[in-house]
């Protein structure tokens, strides 16, 4: 099959899921989704996985060595470099690769995952480094609209690139409410897990509330013995797991929260959400339509939101959530991304 016409050969730098790791965050899922899109569209590209050897003790230098060697190998044979990094890589690695790419006179696109870009930029040293390197990229992609406003004037070509997911369901059918609620993500205190536990204790047995995800923190290990904890879910099984539930709950107050991918995955199935009025989340949740926004760190608000859903109002929420997903449809978002890259 020939490559799609009028496309650049792209060198993609970013994190892909490691087979032996349970630390599969939204950045890896998003980046893997874009790589899959390029493969499906037969667009010429090369990929360097910055987490080739995972994130176990002693692998950092191996990952860095693999990245630098392969970057130098490929840089002379591509039209464009797209750097895809979260907070840690955006500080040092991305500016370093930017300098190499500029030396080779290669076009550069920079994408930062999550919502930490503003926090990093408020530090004088990183502001100076970013303004002299990655913010001078030919295009800079930011995940939230608030970040676009904040960085206006610091980069010549800013673009909104929201979290996106594949459209897995073409239409809704048999909408019903069974009082089944689910948390699916990294099991951390900052994700509101203890408030979910308290909500489970306060609600009666007619409510099913389940927790899925890897337990990262020692003081949450006790959850492994609870009947409502259902373990780790492989990324490929997330959609199938969500299909068994009516509402997604994410009472997060995690500092680095951007656009949580699991909210978008829920929308793709017509599943409304309960989440917090925290950082950038209100940009992608229409309170009272696609879900309910609650106060961070409030079990009372979480319980009230859970009890708000009923057989009468659920179908309206579900339809609104499903319709809203169109804004985050991966095919639409990635097609626009490719057209932006080809125009450089």
WOHU-V495704 format. One record per residue. N is the residue number from 0. RES is the residue in one letter. SS is DSSP state (H for helix, E for strand, L for the rest). PHI is phi in radians with two decimals (none if undefined). D_LAST is the distance of its C-alpha to the last C-alpha in Angstrom with 1 decimal. Layout:
[[N/RES/SS/PHI/D_LAST] [N/RES/SS/PHI/D_LAST]]
This chain:
[[0/X/L/none/25.1] [1/X/L/-1.28/22.1] [2/X/L/-1.19/18.5] [3/X/L/-1.09/16.8] [4/X/L/-1.13/15.4] [5/X/L/1.02/11.9] [6/X/L/-2.05/10.7] [7/X/L/-1.50/9.4] [8/X/L/-1.41/12.3] [9/X/E/-1.90/11.9] [10/X/E/-1.78/14.4] [11/X/E/-1.71/15.6] [12/X/E/-2.02/17.9] [13/X/E/-3.12/20.2] [14/X/L/-1.60/23.7] [15/X/L/-1.94/25.4] [16/X/L/-1.02/29.0] [17/X/L/-1.72/31.7] [18/X/L/-0.97/34.6] [19/X/L/-1.72/37.2] [20/X/L/-2.06/35.9] [21/X/L/-1.71/36.6] [22/X/L/-1.52/34.1] [23/X/L/-1.97/31.4] [24/X/L/-1.53/29.7] [25/X/H/-1.10/27.0] [26/X/H/-1.08/24.1] [27/X/H/-1.17/25.3] [28/X/H/-1.13/25.8] [29/X/H/-1.13/22.3] [30/X/H/-1.14/20.6] [31/X/H/-1.08/22.9] [32/X/H/-1.12/22.2] [33/X/H/-1.21/18.5] [34/X/H/-1.07/19.5] [35/X/H/-1.07/22.1] [36/X/H/-1.06/19.7] [37/X/H/-1.08/17.6] [38/X/H/-1.15/21.0] [39/X/H/-1.12/22.3] [40/X/L/-1.53/19.4] [41/X/L/0.99/19.7] [42/X/L/-1.64/16.0] [43/X/L/-1.08/16.0] [44/X/E/-2.81/16.0] [45/X/E/-2.21/18.2] [46/X/E/-2.18/19.7] [47/X/E/-2.07/21.5] [48/X/E/-1.45/23.9] [49/X/L/-1.29/24.6] [50/X/L/-2.01/27.9] [51/X/L/-0.88/29.0] [52/X/L/-1.87/32.6] [53/X/L/1.32/32.8] [54/X/L/-2.12/33.9] [55/X/L/-1.33/37.5] [56/X/L/-1.03/39.4] [57/X/L/1.61/38.5] [58/X/L/-1.67/35.2] [59/X/H/-1.03/32.8] [60/X/H/-1.17/33.1] [61/X/H/-1.11/32.8] [62/X/H/-1.11/29.6] [63/X/H/-1.13/28.2] [64/X/H/-1.09/29.4] [65/X/H/-1.04/28.0] [66/X/H/-1.12/24.5] [67/X/H/-1.13/24.5] [68/X/H/-1.06/26.0] [69/X/H/-1.28/23.6] [70/X/H/-1.11/20.5] [71/X/H/-1.12/21.8] [72/X/H/-1.11/22.7] [73/X/H/-1.70/19.3] [74/X/H/-1.02/16.8] [75/X/H/-1.42/17.5] [76/X/H/-2.08/16.9] [77/X/L/-2.21/13.5] [78/X/L/-1.61/9.9] [79/X/E/-2.63/8.8] [80/X/E/-1.93/11.3] [81/X/E/-2.02/11.9] [82/X/E/-1.62/14.9] [83/X/E/-2.08/17.2] [84/X/E/-2.37/20.3] [85/X/L/-1.64/23.2] [86/X/H/-0.95/25.2] [87/X/H/-1.07/26.8] [88/X/H/-1.24/23.8] [89/X/H/-1.25/21.7] [90/X/H/-1.32/24.4] [91/X/L/-2.05/24.7] [92/X/H/-1.16/22.9] [93/X/H/-1.07/19.3] [94/X/H/-1.06/19.7] [95/X/H/-1.12/21.3] [96/X/H/-1.18/18.6] [97/X/H/-1.00/16.0] [98/X/H/-1.10/18.2] [99/X/H/-1.13/18.5] [100/X/H/-1.10/14.8] [101/X/H/-1.14/14.4] [102/X/H/-1.04/17.5] [103/X/L/-1.54/16.1] [104/X/L/1.01/13.0] [105/X/L/-1.74/10.8] [106/X/E/-1.09/7.4] [107/X/E/-2.31/8.9] [108/X/E/-2.05/9.2] [109/X/E/-2.14/12.7] [110/X/E/-2.25/15.0] [111/X/E/-1.98/18.7] [112/X/L/-1.47/21.3] [113/X/L/1.38/24.3] [114/X/L/-1.96/25.5] [115/X/L/-1.56/26.2] [116/X/H/-1.01/23.3] [117/X/H/-1.13/25.4] [118/X/H/-1.10/28.4] [119/X/H/-1.07/26.8] [120/X/H/-1.20/25.3] [121/X/L/-1.30/28.8] [122/X/L/-1.44/30.0] [123/X/H/-1.00/30.0] [124/X/H/-1.11/29.1] [125/X/H/-1.30/26.1] [126/X/H/-1.08/24.9] [127/X/H/-1.12/25.0] [128/X/H/-1.12/23.4] [129/X/H/-1.13/20.5] [130/X/H/-1.18/19.9] [131/X/H/-1.71/19.8] [132/X/L/-2.32/17.6] [133/X/H/-1.07/15.7] [134/X/H/-1.28/15.3] [135/X/H/-1.62/13.3] [136/X/L/-1.03/10.6] [137/X/L/-1.14/7.0] [138/X/E/-2.66/8.0] [139/X/E/-2.10/11.7] [140/X/E/-1.78/13.4] [141/X/E/-2.11/17.1] [142/X/L/-1.42/19.8] [143/X/L/-2.16/22.0] [144/X/H/-1.27/22.0] [145/X/H/-1.10/24.4] [146/X/H/-1.15/22.0] [147/X/H/-1.03/19.3] [148/X/H/-1.14/22.1] [149/X/H/-1.15/23.2] [150/X/H/-1.59/20.0] [151/X/E/-1.02/19.2] [152/X/L/1.67/19.1] [153/X/L/-1.78/18.5] [154/X/E/-2.58/14.6] [155/X/L/-1.33/12.2] [156/X/L/-2.55/10.2] [157/X/E/-1.70/12.7] [158/X/E/-2.35/12.8] [159/X/E/-1.44/16.0] [160/X/L/-2.28/16.2] [161/X/L/-1.28/20.0] [162/X/L/-0.98/22.1] [163/X/L/-2.41/22.4] [164/X/E/-2.52/25.0] [165/X/L/-1.21/26.1] [166/X/L/-1.39/28.2] [167/X/L/-1.73/31.5] [168/X/L/-2.32/33.9] [169/X/L/-1.46/33.7] [170/X/L/-2.68/36.6] [171/X/L/-1.55/39.1] [172/X/L/-2.67/42.8] [173/X/L/0.91/46.0] [174/X/L/-1.26/44.8] [175/X/L/-2.52/47.5] [176/X/L/-2.06/48.1] [177/X/L/-2.06/50.0] [178/X/L/1.05/49.5] [179/X/E/-1.95/47.3] [180/X/E/-2.08/44.8] [181/X/E/-2.50/42.4] [182/X/E/-1.87/40.5] [183/X/E/-2.46/38.0] [184/X/L/2.94/36.1] [185/X/L/-1.29/36.8] [186/X/E/-1.45/40.5] [187/X/L/-2.32/40.5] [188/X/H/-1.03/42.6] [189/X/H/-1.20/39.6] [190/X/H/-1.59/38.6] [191/X/L/1.50/41.9] [192/X/H/-1.07/43.9] [193/X/H/-1.16/47.2] [194/X/H/-1.26/47.0] [195/X/H/-1.13/46.5] [196/X/H/-1.04/49.6] [197/X/H/-1.13/51.6] [198/X/H/-1.13/50.6] [199/X/H/-1.04/51.8] [200/X/H/-1.21/55.1] [201/X/H/-1.55/55.5] [202/X/L/-1.57/54.8] [203/X/L/-1.41/57.3] [204/X/L/-1.26/57.1] [205/X/L/-1.31/55.9] [206/X/L/-1.76/52.4] [207/X/E/-1.86/50.5] [208/X/E/-2.23/47.9] [209/X/E/-2.08/46.3] [210/X/E/-2.05/44.0] [211/X/E/-2.14/41.7] [212/X/L/2.43/39.7] [213/X/L/-1.25/40.3] [214/X/E/-1.58/42.7] [215/X/L/-1.68/41.3] [216/X/L/-1.86/43.9] [217/X/H/-1.02/47.4] [218/X/H/-1.35/49.0] [219/X/H/-1.97/47.6] [220/X/H/-1.04/49.0] [221/X/H/-1.06/51.9] [222/X/H/-1.10/49.7] [223/X/H/-1.05/49.9] [224/X/H/-1.64/53.6] [225/X/L/-1.58/52.9] [226/X/L/-1.18/53.1] [227/X/L/-1.47/50.1] [228/X/E/-1.55/47.8] [229/X/L/-1.95/46.4] [230/X/L/1.60/44.4] [231/X/L/-1.45/41.0] [232/X/L/-2.03/38.8] [233/X/L/-1.07/36.4] [234/X/H/-0.91/32.9] [235/X/H/-1.23/33.5] [236/X/H/-1.85/36.7] [237/X/H/-1.06/35.4] [238/X/H/-1.09/35.2] [239/X/H/-1.08/38.6] [240/X/H/-1.21/40.1] [241/X/H/-1.07/38.8] [242/X/L/-1.02/40.3] [243/X/L/-1.47/43.7] [244/X/L/-2.21/43.3] [245/X/L/-1.69/43.2] [246/X/E/-2.42/41.5] [247/X/E/-1.62/39.1] [248/X/E/-2.05/40.2] [249/X/E/-2.55/38.0] [250/X/L/-1.45/39.9] [251/X/L/-1.33/37.5] [252/X/L/-2.42/37.5] [253/X/L/-1.17/35.2] [254/X/L/-1.02/33.6] [255/X/L/-1.63/30.1] [256/X/L/-1.11/29.9] [257/X/L/-1.95/26.6] [258/X/L/-1.84/26.4] [259/X/L/-1.02/29.0] [260/X/H/-1.08/27.9] [261/X/H/-1.15/31.6] [262/X/H/-1.14/31.7] [263/X/H/-1.17/28.9] [264/X/H/-1.09/30.8] [265/X/H/-1.13/34.0] [266/X/H/-1.00/32.4] [267/X/H/-1.08/31.4] [268/X/L/-1.83/35.2] [269/X/L/1.33/36.4] [270/X/L/-1.75/37.7] [271/X/E/-1.23/37.9] [272/X/E/-2.25/37.7] [273/X/E/-2.06/39.7] [274/X/E/-2.59/37.7] [275/X/E/-1.70/37.7] [276/X/L/-1.40/36.7] [277/X/L/-2.32/34.8] [278/X/L/0.88/31.6] [279/X/L/-1.68/28.7] [280/X/H/-1.02/30.7] [281/X/H/-1.04/31.9] [282/X/H/-1.19/28.3] [283/X/L/-2.12/28.7] [284/X/L/-2.22/32.4] [285/X/L/-1.54/34.2] [286/X/E/-1.06/37.6] [287/X/L/1.49/40.4] [288/X/L/-2.18/38.2] [289/X/L/-1.62/36.0] [290/X/E/2.98/38.1] [291/X/E/-2.25/40.0] [292/X/E/-1.65/38.9] [293/X/E/-2.11/41.6] [294/X/L/-1.24/42.5] [295/X/L/-1.12/41.3] [296/X/L/1.07/44.2] [297/X/L/-2.20/46.5] [298/X/H/-1.13/48.5] [299/X/H/-1.01/50.3] [300/X/H/-1.15/47.1] [301/X/H/-1.12/46.0] [302/X/H/-1.08/49.4] [303/X/H/-1.09/49.4] [304/X/H/-1.18/46.0] [305/X/H/-1.05/47.2] [306/X/H/-1.26/50.4] [307/X/H/-1.16/48.6] [308/X/L/-1.27/47.3] [309/X/L/-2.63/50.0] [310/X/L/-1.12/50.6] [311/X/L/-1.38/50.4] [312/X/L/-1.69/47.0] [313/X/H/-1.11/45.1] [314/X/H/-1.09/44.0] [315/X/H/-1.15/42.4] [316/X/H/-1.02/40.4] [317/X/H/-1.07/39.4] [318/X/H/-1.13/38.2] [319/X/H/-1.11/36.2] [320/X/H/-1.09/34.5] [321/X/H/-1.15/33.7] [322/X/H/-1.16/32.2] [323/X/H/-1.19/30.1] [324/X/H/-1.05/28.5] [325/X/H/-0.94/26.3] [326/X/H/-1.20/24.0] [327/X/H/-2.09/23.4] [328/X/E/-1.12/23.5] [329/X/H/-1.02/21.3] [330/X/H/-1.09/20.5] [331/X/H/-1.23/19.2] [332/X/H/-1.10/17.4] [333/X/H/-1.25/15.8] [334/X/H/-1.13/14.9] [335/X/H/-1.14/13.0] [336/X/H/-1.08/11.3] [337/X/H/-1.12/10.2] [338/X/H/-1.11/9.0] [339/X/H/-1.16/6.9] [340/X/H/-1.14/5.5] [341/X/H/-1.19/5.5] [342/X/L/-1.44/3.8] [343/X/L/-1.22/0.0]]
